[in-house]
Amino acid sequence: MESFSERLIHLRHSHNLTQKEVSDSLELVYSNYNRYERGVRIPDNETIVRFANFFKVSPMYMLGFSHLMNGEEFLLDVLENIESEDSTEGLKAKYALEEYRKEFTK
């Protein structure tokens, strides 16, 4: 399981941002931000939510509790698991996934 600091570093790099750019955007003291990335300090819940909103991921992802970055990925994961069932719910999930893919893979 990745730590908060590892996820924070990964997200910052994937957005091609510097520590200063992130700390300035979120109006955080730069030295505190640096401590978050080094794992010396863990932010409070409000700051974790601010990071999640800034990077457009879920707080559960930020904390390393989920490999899914956001709610949409979570719902797709659930539908894909249900789809594999041989049941009415499986057929409904299959239909929902087909409709989603038509709409968002254009």
N, C-alpha and C positions, 0 to 999 in steps of 0.2 A: 504494500500500500504506500503510495506516495504521500509525503508529508505536505502540510500547507505550504511551506517555503518552496518545495520542489514544484508544486503546482503553480505557485505565484511566478516563479522564474520562468517556467515553461510558457505560461500565458503571456507574460511580458515579451519574451523572445518571439513568440508566434505572431504578436502584433507589431513587431519591430519597434519597440519602445525602449527608452532608457529608464532607469530607476527614477531619475529626476522628472521625466515627462509624466510618469504614472503618479508620483507623489504630488506633483503640481496639479494635475488634473483632478485628483481626489482631495486636494487641499490638505495633504498630510505633511507632517514634518519629515523632511528627507531622511534624517538619521533614524527615525522610527521605521520608515519604510525599509531602509537598509537592514535594520534588525529583523524585520519580518522575513526578508529573503534569506538572511543568514540563519534563521531558525532560533535566534537568541530571544526573540519576543513573539508572542502570539497575540494577534489583534483581538479586540472584543467582538462580540456578535454583530454589532452595528457596522463595524468596519469590514468584517467578513462579507456582509450583505452588500456593502458599497463596492467592494472588489468584484463580487459576483455580478452585480449589475453593470459595472464598468466593462468587464470582459464578456458579458452576455452568457454567463454560465450559471449553474445552480450553486447555492451555498454548499450543498452536499458534495458537489464536485470539488469545490475549493478546499473543503476539509479532507478530501481523500476518501470519503465514504462511498462514493459512486464513481464508476468509470464513465458514466453518461454525463455529458457536459450540460445538457439542458432538459427541460421538461418534454420537449418534442422528441428528443432521442429516447427518453424514458417511455413515452407512450408508444413509439414505434417498436421498441424492444418488447413491451408487453404484448402488443398486437401480433408480433412475429411469433412469440411463444404460444399464444392462444391459437394462431392460425394452424399450427402443427397438430392441433387436436382434431380428432374425427368426431365433431359434434356441431350442433347448430351455432354455438359461439365461435367455433373455428371457421365456419363458413362466413359468418358475419365479419370476423376479423380479416379474412382473406379479401372480402369485398371492400372493406374500409381501406386496406392497404393498396389495393388496385386503384381505388379512387384517389388516394393520396398521391400515389406515384404518377398518375396521369396529370394531376394538377401541378405537382412540384418538380417534375422532371422534364418539363417543356423546354 
